[in-house]
C-alpha cells in the first residue's frame, strides 16, 4: 500500500459494497464542499452497523456542538484507534474536516480492500475515521499507511512491545 489509508479484510462482499457506497457519498460531498448535515448520514448506514457506534443523547449532542469549534482535536496513533468505538457523528465530522481528499474504497485482492486518501499536508486529521468505518462494518483492519509507510496491524504493537522491553532493561 503506497497511498495513505487503511487496508482491511473482506469476508462479506455485500457488506463491502454497502461501505463502498457510503464512502462514495462522503467523497462526493467532500469534493463538492457541500457536506450534508451529520444526521443525514444515519439513513445511509445499515441498521446493524449503527449498533457499532456510540449515540449521544440530544443534550450531549447540543453541548458538543456548542464547544466543538474551540475544542482541540487529538489525533491518536492508529494502534490506539483499532477496536475503539466512535461517536457516530464524529466519524462524519472528522471526514468532513480532514485535510485530505478521499481517493478510493476498492477491492485490491479477493479478500482484501483499501480506503485511500490524499493528504493536503500535515497534520491532516489521521486515518481514525476510516478505521472506525471499516470496523463498524465488521471488517478487520490489516494495516495502515498514515505517514508514508505501510504498517501491518501487528507492526505498531511490535514497536510498542520493543519500547516496553528496552525500557525494562
TORPA-4810 file (N, C-alpha, C, O; in nm, 3 decimals):
<nodes>
NODE_1_0.085_-0.117_0.000_0.000_0.000_0.000_0.089_0.123_0.000_0.154_0.154_0.100_X
NODE_2_0.093_0.192_-0.112_0.175_0.312_-0.125_0.099_0.437_-0.082_0.159_0.533_-0.033_X
NODE_3_-0.032_0.436_-0.100_-0.113_0.553_-0.066_-0.145_0.556_0.082_-0.143_0.453_0.149_X
NODE_4_-0.174_0.675_0.133_-0.220_0.688_0.270_-0.359_0.626_0.280_-0.439_0.637_0.187_X
NODE_5_-0.387_0.560_0.392_-0.518_0.499_0.412_-0.509_0.373_0.494_-0.414_0.353_0.571_X
NODE_6_-0.608_0.286_0.477_-0.611_0.161_0.551_-0.638_0.044_0.458_-0.697_0.059_0.351_X
NODE_7_-0.593_-0.072_0.501_-0.620_-0.198_0.431_-0.697_-0.287_0.528_-0.665_-0.292_0.647_X
NODE_8_-0.798_-0.356_0.477_-0.880_-0.440_0.564_-0.927_-0.566_0.492_-0.938_-0.569_0.369_X
NODE_9_-0.956_-0.670_0.572_-1.002_-0.796_0.514_-1.151_-0.786_0.487_-1.225_-0.720_0.559_X
NODE_10_-1.194_-0.854_0.381_-1.335_-0.854_0.341_-1.382_-0.999_0.332_-1.333_-1.077_0.250_X
NODE_11_-1.477_-1.032_0.418_-1.534_-1.166_0.415_-1.678_-1.165_0.362_-1.732_-1.270_0.328_X
NODE_12_-1.739_-1.048_0.356_-1.877_-1.034_0.309_-1.879_-0.924_0.203_-1.873_-0.805_0.235_X
NODE_13_-1.888_-0.965_0.077_-1.879_-0.869_-0.034_-2.000_-0.774_-0.036_-1.986_-0.658_-0.074_X
NODE_14_-2.117_-0.824_0.005_-2.233_-0.734_0.009_-2.213_-0.623_0.112_-2.249_-0.508_0.090_X
NODE_15_-2.156_-0.660_0.224_-2.127_-0.561_0.328_-2.023_-0.461_0.276_-2.033_-0.341_0.302_X
NODE_16_-1.925_-0.512_0.202_-1.824_-0.422_0.144_-1.889_-0.323_0.048_-1.856_-0.204_0.050_X
NODE_17_-1.981_-0.370_-0.036_-2.047_-0.280_-0.131_-2.126_-0.172_-0.058_-2.135_-0.059_-0.107_X
NODE_18_-2.184_-0.204_0.057_-2.255_-0.102_0.137_-2.156_0.003_0.187_-2.185_0.123_0.183_X
NODE_19_-2.039_-0.041_0.235_-1.936_0.053_0.279_-1.885_0.136_0.162_-1.866_0.257_0.174_X
NODE_20_-1.864_0.072_0.050_-1.814_0.140_-0.069_-1.913_0.248_-0.115_-1.872_0.357_-0.157_X
NODE_21_-2.040_0.219_-0.108_-2.143_0.315_-0.145_-2.143_0.435_-0.049_-2.155_0.550_-0.093_X
NODE_22_-2.129_0.409_0.080_-2.122_0.516_0.179_-1.998_0.602_0.155_-2.005_0.725_0.159_X
NODE_23_-1.884_0.537_0.130_-1.760_0.609_0.101_-1.779_0.701_-0.020_-1.733_0.815_-0.018_X
NODE_24_-1.846_0.651_-0.124_-1.869_0.731_-0.245_-1.954_0.855_-0.213_-1.930_0.962_-0.269_X
NODE_25_-2.050_0.841_-0.125_-2.133_0.955_-0.085_-2.051_1.059_-0.009_-2.062_1.179_-0.035_X
NODE_26_-1.968_1.012_0.084_-1.882_1.102_0.161_-1.785_1.173_0.066_-1.763_1.294_0.076_X
NODE_27_-1.727_1.097_-0.025_-1.631_1.152_-0.122_-1.698_1.261_-0.208_-1.639_1.367_-0.230_X
NODE_28_-1.818_1.234_-0.255_-1.890_1.333_-0.338_-1.917_1.460_-0.258_-1.900_1.571_-0.310_X
NODE_29_-1.959_1.446_-0.133_-1.983_1.564_-0.051_-1.855_1.643_-0.028_-1.853_1.765_-0.037_X
NODE_30_-1.747_1.570_0.001_-1.619_1.636_0.029_-1.569_1.710_-0.095_-1.521_1.823_-0.084_X
NODE_31_-1.581_1.648_-0.210_-1.536_1.711_-0.335_-1.618_1.834_-0.371_-1.565_1.931_-0.425_X
NODE_32_-1.747_1.830_-0.341_-1.834_1.943_-0.373_-1.829_2.052_-0.268_-1.884_2.161_-0.286_X
NODE_33_-1.762_2.022_-0.156_-1.755_2.113_-0.041_-1.893_2.151_0.008_-1.914_2.261_0.060_X
NODE_34_-1.988_2.059_-0.009_-2.125_2.077_0.038_-2.161_1.955_0.122_-2.248_1.875_0.085_X
NODE_35_-2.093_1.942_0.235_-2.112_1.826_0.321_-2.249_1.832_0.387_-2.286_1.934_0.445_X
NODE_36_-2.323_1.723_0.378_-2.458_1.721_0.436_-2.453_1.722_0.589_-2.347_1.699_0.648_X
NODE_37_-2.563_1.750_0.650_-2.572_1.752_0.796_-2.544_1.612_0.850_-2.581_1.513_0.787_X
NODE_38_-2.478_1.603_0.967_-2.444_1.471_1.022_-2.564_1.377_1.037_-2.549_1.256_1.018_X
NODE_39_-2.680_1.429_1.069_-2.799_1.346_1.085_-2.839_1.278_0.954_-2.902_1.172_0.957_X
NODE_40_-2.805_1.337_0.841_-2.842_1.281_0.711_-2.768_1.150_0.682_-2.814_1.070_0.601_X
NODE_41_-2.654_1.128_0.749_-2.578_1.005_0.725_-2.647_0.884_0.785_-2.622_0.771_0.742_X
NODE_42_-2.732_0.905_0.882_-2.798_0.793_0.950_-2.870_0.703_0.851_-2.860_0.581_0.860_X
NODE_43_-2.942_0.760_0.757_-3.019_0.682_0.660_-2.930_0.601_0.565_-2.977_0.504_0.506_X
NODE_44_-2.804_0.639_0.550_-2.714_0.571_0.456_-2.635_0.456_0.520_-2.561_0.385_0.452_X
NODE_45_-2.650_0.440_0.651_-2.576_0.336_0.723_-2.672_0.222_0.757_-2.778_0.247_0.815_X
NODE_46_-2.637_0.098_0.722_-2.725_-0.015_0.755_-2.755_-0.021_0.905_-2.670_0.010_0.988_X
NODE_47_-2.877_-0.062_0.937_-2.921_-0.064_1.076_-2.829_-0.144_1.167_-2.798_-0.100_1.278_X
NODE_48_-2.783_-0.262_1.122_-2.698_-0.343_1.209_-2.560_-0.280_1.230_-2.494_-0.307_1.330_X
NODE_49_-2.517_-0.197_1.137_-2.389_-0.126_1.151_-2.403_-0.014_1.254_-2.308_0.017_1.327_X
NODE_50_-2.519_0.047_1.260_-2.543_0.157_1.354_-2.515_0.115_1.498_-2.475_0.198_1.580_X
NODE_51_-2.536_-0.011_1.529_-2.513_-0.061_1.666_-2.366_-0.056_1.705_-2.334_-0.071_1.823_X
NODE_52_-2.276_-0.037_1.610_-2.133_-0.034_1.637_-2.084_0.103_1.684_-1.966_0.119_1.717_X
NODE_53_-2.173_0.201_1.687_-2.135_0.337_1.722_-2.191_0.378_1.857_-2.285_0.318_1.908_X
NODE_54_-2.131_0.481_1.913_-2.186_0.548_2.031_-2.287_0.650_1.980_-2.261_0.721_1.883_X
NODE_55_-2.401_0.655_2.044_-2.506_0.750_2.004_-2.531_0.847_2.119_-2.595_0.811_2.218_X
NODE_56_-2.482_0.970_2.107_-2.502_1.068_2.215_-2.650_1.106_2.225_-2.724_1.101_2.128_X
NODE_57_-2.689_1.144_2.345_-2.824_1.196_2.363_-2.834_1.331_2.294_-2.732_1.390_2.256_X
NODE_58_-2.953_1.380_2.276_-2.972_1.512_2.215_-2.901_1.620_2.297_-2.840_1.711_2.241_X
NODE_59_-2.910_1.609_2.429_-2.845_1.706_2.517_-2.692_1.701_2.500_-2.628_1.806_2.493_X
NODE_60_-2.635_1.582_2.493_-2.490_1.567_2.473_-2.449_1.624_2.337_-2.344_1.687_2.324_X
NODE_61_-2.531_1.601_2.238_-2.502_1.649_2.103_-2.503_1.804_2.099_-2.414_1.866_2.041_X
NODE_62_-2.603_1.863_2.160_-2.612_2.009_2.165_-2.493_2.067_2.239_-2.435_2.167_2.196_X
NODE_63_-2.457_2.005_2.351_-2.342_2.053_2.429_-2.213_2.045_2.345_-2.133_2.138_2.345_X
NODE_64_-2.195_1.932_2.275_-2.075_1.916_2.192_-2.070_2.021_2.080_-1.966_2.081_2.056_X
NODE_65_-2.182_2.041_2.014_-2.185_2.138_1.905_-2.153_2.279_1.954_-2.098_2.360_1.879_X
NODE_66_-2.187_2.309_2.078_-2.160_2.440_2.135_-2.011_2.464_2.159_-1.965_2.578_2.154_X
NODE_67_-1.936_2.358_2.187_-1.792_2.374_2.218_-1.700_2.319_2.110_-1.578_2.334_2.120_X
NODE_68_-1.755_2.257_2.009_-1.676_2.189_1.905_-1.571_2.278_1.841_-1.458_2.234_1.821_X
NODE_69_-1.605_2.401_1.809_-1.511_2.488_1.737_-1.397_2.540_1.823_-1.300_2.594_1.769_X
NODE_70_-1.405_2.524_1.955_-1.297_2.571_2.042_-1.230_2.456_2.117_-1.153_2.478_2.210_X
NODE_71_-1.260_2.333_2.075_-1.203_2.216_2.140_-1.086_2.164_2.057_-1.102_2.136_1.939_X
NODE_72_-0.967_2.150_2.119_-0.855_2.092_2.045_-0.886_1.947_2.005_-0.948_1.873_2.082_X
NODE_73_-0.844_1.910_1.889_-0.865_1.775_1.840_-0.734_1.697_1.855_-0.629_1.742_1.810_X
NODE_74_-0.742_1.583_1.919_-0.626_1.497_1.938_-0.632_1.388_1.832_-0.733_1.319_1.817_X
NODE_75_-0.523_1.372_1.758_-0.515_1.268_1.656_-0.434_1.154_1.715_-0.312_1.164_1.731_X
NODE_76_-0.502_1.045_1.746_-0.437_0.930_1.808_-0.361_0.848_1.704_-0.394_0.850_1.585_X
NODE_77_-0.260_0.775_1.751_-0.187_0.681_1.665_-0.285_0.572_1.622_-0.375_0.537_1.699_X
NODE_78_-0.269_0.516_1.502_-0.361_0.412_1.456_-0.378_0.296_1.555_-0.489_0.243_1.567_X
NODE_79_-0.273_0.255_1.625_-0.286_0.142_1.718_-0.386_0.174_1.828_-0.448_0.083_1.884_X
NODE_80_-0.401_0.303_1.860_-0.498_0.344_1.961_-0.640_0.350_1.903_-0.737_0.357_1.979_X
NODE_81_-0.652_0.348_1.773_-0.783_0.354_1.707_-0.844_0.215_1.687_-0.966_0.202_1.681_X
NODE_82_-0.759_0.113_1.676_-0.809_-0.021_1.650_-0.901_-0.067_1.762_-0.863_-0.066_1.879_X
NODE_83_-1.022_-0.108_1.724_-1.117_-0.158_1.822_-1.189_-0.052_1.903_-1.269_-0.084_1.990_X
NODE_84_-1.161_0.073_1.876_-1.223_0.183_1.951_-1.363_0.211_1.895_-1.383_0.211_1.773_X
NODE_85_-1.457_0.236_1.982_-1.592_0.269_1.939_-1.603_0.420_1.926_-1.569_0.494_2.018_X
NODE_86_-1.650_0.465_1.810_-1.662_0.607_1.782_-1.805_0.656_1.798_-1.900_0.580_1.783_X
NODE_87_-1.818_0.782_1.830_-1.944_0.852_1.825_-1.981_0.862_1.676_-1.899_0.904_1.595_X
NODE_88_-2.103_0.823_1.641_-2.146_0.822_1.501_-2.118_0.954_1.431_-2.061_0.957_1.322_X
NODE_89_-2.159_1.063_1.493_-2.145_1.193_1.429_-1.999_1.233_1.412_-1.964_1.300_1.315_X
NODE_90_-1.915_1.194_1.506_-1.772_1.230_1.500_-1.703_1.170_1.379_-1.612_1.231_1.323_X
NODE_91_-1.746_1.051_1.337_-1.686_0.989_1.218_-1.704_1.080_1.098_-1.608_1.109_1.026_X
NODE_92_-1.826_1.126_1.076_-1.854_1.206_0.958_-1.801_1.348_0.971_-1.759_1.408_0.872_X
NODE_93_-1.802_1.403_1.091_-1.742_1.534_1.113_-1.591_1.528_1.088_-1.534_1.621_1.032_X
NODE_94_-1.528_1.419_1.130_-1.383_1.404_1.108_-1.351_1.391_0.959_-1.254_1.448_0.911_X
NODE_95_-1.433_1.315_0.888_-1.412_1.302_0.744_-1.432_1.436_0.673_-1.356_1.471_0.582_X
NODE_96_-1.532_1.511_0.716_-1.557_1.642_0.656_-1.441_1.738_0.682_-1.400_1.811_0.592_X
NODE_97_-1.388_1.737_0.803_-1.286_1.833_0.842_-1.143_1.788_0.812_-1.050_1.868_0.823_X
NODE_98_-1.124_1.663_0.774_-0.990_1.614_0.743_-0.930_1.689_0.626_-0.998_1.714_0.527_X
NODE_99_-0.803_1.724_0.638_-0.733_1.798_0.531_-0.677_1.698_0.431_-0.555_1.683_0.419_X
NODE_100_-0.766_1.632_0.361_-0.728_1.531_0.261_-0.843_1.511_0.164_-0.958_1.545_0.192_X
NODE_101_-0.809_1.454_0.050_-0.909_1.411_-0.047_-0.933_1.263_-0.026_-0.839_1.189_0.002_X
NODE_102_-1.056_1.220_-0.037_-1.086_1.077_-0.037_-1.059_1.027_-0.178_-1.110_1.083_-0.275_X
NODE_103_-0.978_0.923_-0.190_-0.937_0.874_-0.321_-1.024_0.756_-0.366_-1.087_0.763_-0.471_X
NODE_104_-1.028_0.649_-0.286_-1.100_0.530_-0.330_-1.127_0.436_-0.214_-1.056_0.436_-0.114_X
NODE_105_-1.229_0.357_-0.232_-1.258_0.243_-0.145_-1.283_0.128_-0.242_-1.387_0.121_-0.307_X
NODE_106_-1.185_0.038_-0.251_-1.196_-0.066_-0.353_-1.124_-0.193_-0.311_-1.034_-0.192_-0.227_X
NODE_107_-1.167_-0.302_-0.373_-1.104_-0.431_-0.350_-0.966_-0.428_-0.417_-0.951_-0.378_-0.528_X
NODE_108_-0.867_-0.484_-0.348_-0.732_-0.492_-0.406_-0.687_-0.638_-0.418_-0.581_-0.666_-0.475_X
NODE_109_-0.767_-0.730_-0.366_-0.745_-0.874_-0.378_-0.881_-0.941_-0.353_-0.979_-0.872_-0.325_X
NODE_110_-0.886_-1.071_-0.365_-1.014_-1.142_-0.347_-1.077_-1.118_-0.211_-1.200_-1.115_-0.198_X
NODE_111_-0.995_-1.101_-0.109_-1.047_-1.088_0.027_-0.991_-0.966_0.100_-0.987_-0.962_0.223_X
NODE_112_-0.948_-0.866_0.024_-0.884_-0.750_0.085_-0.923_-0.623_0.009_-0.932_-0.621_-0.114_X
NODE_113_-0.946_-0.516_0.087_-0.982_-0.387_0.028_-0.901_-0.277_0.093_-0.836_-0.297_0.196_X
NODE_114_-0.905_-0.159_0.031_-0.838_-0.042_0.085_-0.930_0.079_0.075_-1.007_0.092_-0.020_X
NODE_115_-0.920_0.166_0.175_-0.975_0.300_0.167_-0.854_0.391_0.165_-0.770_0.387_0.255_X
NODE_116_-0.844_0.476_0.060_-0.725_0.558_0.042_-0.760_0.706_0.041_-0.867_0.747_-0.003_X
NODE_117_-0.664_0.784_0.091_-0.678_0.929_0.096_-0.552_0.994_0.040_-0.447_0.930_0.028_X
NODE_118_-0.565_1.121_0.006_-0.450_1.202_-0.039_-0.443_1.323_0.053_-0.520_1.418_0.037_X
NODE_119_-0.351_1.321_0.152_-0.340_1.433_0.245_-0.295_1.562_0.175_-0.219_1.558_0.078_X
NODE_120_-0.342_1.675_0.226_-0.301_1.805_0.173_-0.176_1.855_0.244_-0.107_1.943_0.192_X
NODE_121_-0.146_1.801_0.360_-0.032_1.843_0.439_-0.040_1.778_0.576_-0.124_1.691_0.598_X
NODE_122_0.045_1.819_0.665_0.042_1.763_0.800_0.022_1.875_0.901_0.085_1.980_0.886_X
NODE_123_-0.061_1.860_1.000_-0.143_1.741_1.027_-0.268_1.743_0.940_-0.326_1.849_0.916_X
NODE_124_-0.308_1.629_0.893_-0.423_1.621_0.803_-0.547_1.562_0.867_-0.655_1.567_0.808_X
NODE_125_-0.534_1.506_0.986_-0.651_1.454_1.056_-0.646_1.306_1.087_-0.727_1.258_1.167_X
NODE_126_-0.555_1.233_1.027_-0.539_1.091_1.059_-0.641_1.000_0.991_-0.737_1.046_0.929_X
NODE_127_-0.616_0.870_1.004_-0.700_0.769_0.939_-0.801_0.707_1.036_-0.867_0.609_1.003_X
NODE_128_-0.813_0.764_1.155_-0.907_0.712_1.255_-1.048_0.691_1.205_-1.106_0.586_1.231_X
NODE_129_-1.109_0.789_1.134_-1.247_0.767_1.089_-1.258_0.655_0.986_-1.362_0.590_0.976_X
NODE_130_-1.152_0.631_0.908_-1.155_0.519_0.814_-1.152_0.386_0.890_-1.223_0.292_0.855_X
NODE_131_-1.069_0.380_0.993_-1.064_0.260_1.078_-1.201_0.238_1.141_-1.252_0.125_1.142_X
NODE_132_-1.261_0.345_1.193_-1.393_0.333_1.256_-1.497_0.280_1.158_-1.578_0.194_1.194_X
NODE_133_-1.496_0.330_1.036_-1.592_0.282_0.936_-1.570_0.136_0.902_-1.664_0.056_0.903_X
NODE_134_-1.446_0.100_0.873_-1.418_-0.040_0.838_-1.460_-0.134_0.950_-1.525_-0.235_0.926_X
NODE_135_-1.422_-0.101_1.072_-1.455_-0.190_1.184_-1.605_-0.192_1.213_-1.658_-0.296_1.250_X
NODE_136_-1.672_-0.080_1.197_-1.817_-0.078_1.223_-1.892_-0.165_1.123_-1.998_-0.219_1.154_X
NODE_137_-1.838_-0.179_1.002_-1.900_-0.265_0.902_-1.857_-0.411_0.920_-1.897_-0.498_0.841_X
NODE_138_-1.777_-0.439_1.024_-1.740_-0.576_1.056_-1.612_-0.625_0.994_-1.585_-0.745_0.996_X
NODE_139_-1.531_-0.534_0.938_-1.406_-0.574_0.875_-1.290_-0.560_0.971_-1.290_-0.473_1.058_X
NODE_140_-1.190_-0.645_0.955_-1.069_-0.636_1.036_-0.966_-0.553_0.962_-0.932_-0.583_0.848_X
NODE_141_-0.916_-0.450_1.028_-0.812_-0.367_0.970_-0.681_-0.445_0.975_-0.639_-0.492_1.081_X
NODE_142_-0.618_-0.459_0.859_-0.493_-0.535_0.847_-0.370_-0.447_0.861_-0.264_-0.492_0.905_X
NODE_143_-0.384_-0.319_0.824_-0.272_-0.228_0.833_-0.311_-0.089_0.788_-0.420_-0.066_0.736_X
NODE_144_-0.218_0.004_0.811_-0.242_0.144_0.779_-0.118_0.207_0.717_-0.005_0.162_0.740_X
NODE_145_-0.140_0.311_0.640_-0.033_0.398_0.595_-0.078_0.538_0.633_-0.158_0.600_0.562_X
NODE_146_-0.028_0.586_0.744_-0.069_0.716_0.793_0.040_0.821_0.776_0.012_0.941_0.783_X
NODE_147_0.162_0.777_0.756_0.271_0.876_0.749_0.372_0.840_0.641_0.491_0.870_0.655_X
NODE_148_0.325_0.777_0.533_0.414_0.747_0.422_0.478_0.610_0.426_0.558_0.576_0.340_X
NODE_149_0.442_0.529_0.527_0.496_0.393_0.538_0.384_0.300_0.583_0.319_0.325_0.683_X
NODE_150_0.363_0.192_0.508_0.260_0.095_0.543_0.306_0.012_0.663_0.418_-0.040_0.666_X
NODE_151_0.218_0.002_0.761_0.245_-0.080_0.879_0.132_-0.179_0.894_0.015_-0.142_0.889_X
NODE_152_0.168_-0.307_0.913_0.065_-0.407_0.937_0.004_-0.385_1.074_0.057_-0.311_1.156_X
NODE_153_-0.107_-0.450_1.097_-0.175_-0.441_1.226_-0.080_-0.480_1.339_-0.082_-0.419_1.446_X
NODE_154_0.003_-0.580_1.316_0.095_-0.628_1.418_0.212_-0.533_1.439_0.262_-0.522_1.551_X
NODE_155_0.256_-0.467_1.337_0.376_-0.383_1.344_0.370_-0.275_1.452_0.464_-0.264_1.531_X
NODE_156_0.262_-0.195_1.460_0.261_-0.093_1.566_0.270_-0.154_1.706_0.331_-0.096_1.795_X
NODE_157_0.209_-0.271_1.724_0.214_-0.335_1.855_0.354_-0.390_1.882_0.401_-0.388_1.996_X
NODE_158_0.420_-0.438_1.777_0.559_-0.483_1.794_0.647_-0.368_1.838_0.730_-0.385_1.927_X
NODE_159_0.630_-0.251_1.778_0.707_-0.133_1.816_0.683_-0.098_1.963_0.777_-0.065_2.036_X
NODE_160_0.557_-0.105_2.004_0.522_-0.073_2.142_0.588_-0.173_2.239_0.639_-0.135_2.344_X
NODE_161_0.586_-0.302_2.201_0.648_-0.405_2.285_0.799_-0.384_2.293_0.858_-0.401_2.399_X
NODE_162_0.861_-0.348_2.181_1.005_-0.323_2.181_1.040_-0.207_2.273_1.139_-0.214_2.347_X
NODE_163_0.960_-0.102_2.270_0.983_0.012_2.358_0.971_-0.029_2.505_1.052_0.010_2.588_X
NODE_164_0.870_-0.108_2.536_0.848_-0.151_2.674_0.964_-0.241_2.720_1.012_-0.229_2.833_X
NODE_165_1.007_-0.331_2.632_1.118_-0.422_2.668_1.249_-0.346_2.685_1.327_-0.377_2.774_X
NODE_166_1.274_-0.247_2.599_1.401_-0.174_2.608_1.406_-0.086_2.733_1.513_-0.064_2.790_X
NODE_167_1.289_-0.034_2.777_1.289_0.048_2.898_1.293_-0.039_3.024_1.326_0.011_3.132_X
NODE_168_1.260_-0.168_3.011_1.262_-0.258_3.126_1.405_-0.307_3.155_1.434_-0.354_3.265_X
NODE_169_1.493_-0.295_3.056_1.633_-0.343_3.077_1.725_-0.235_3.118_1.844_-0.260_3.139_X
</nodes>
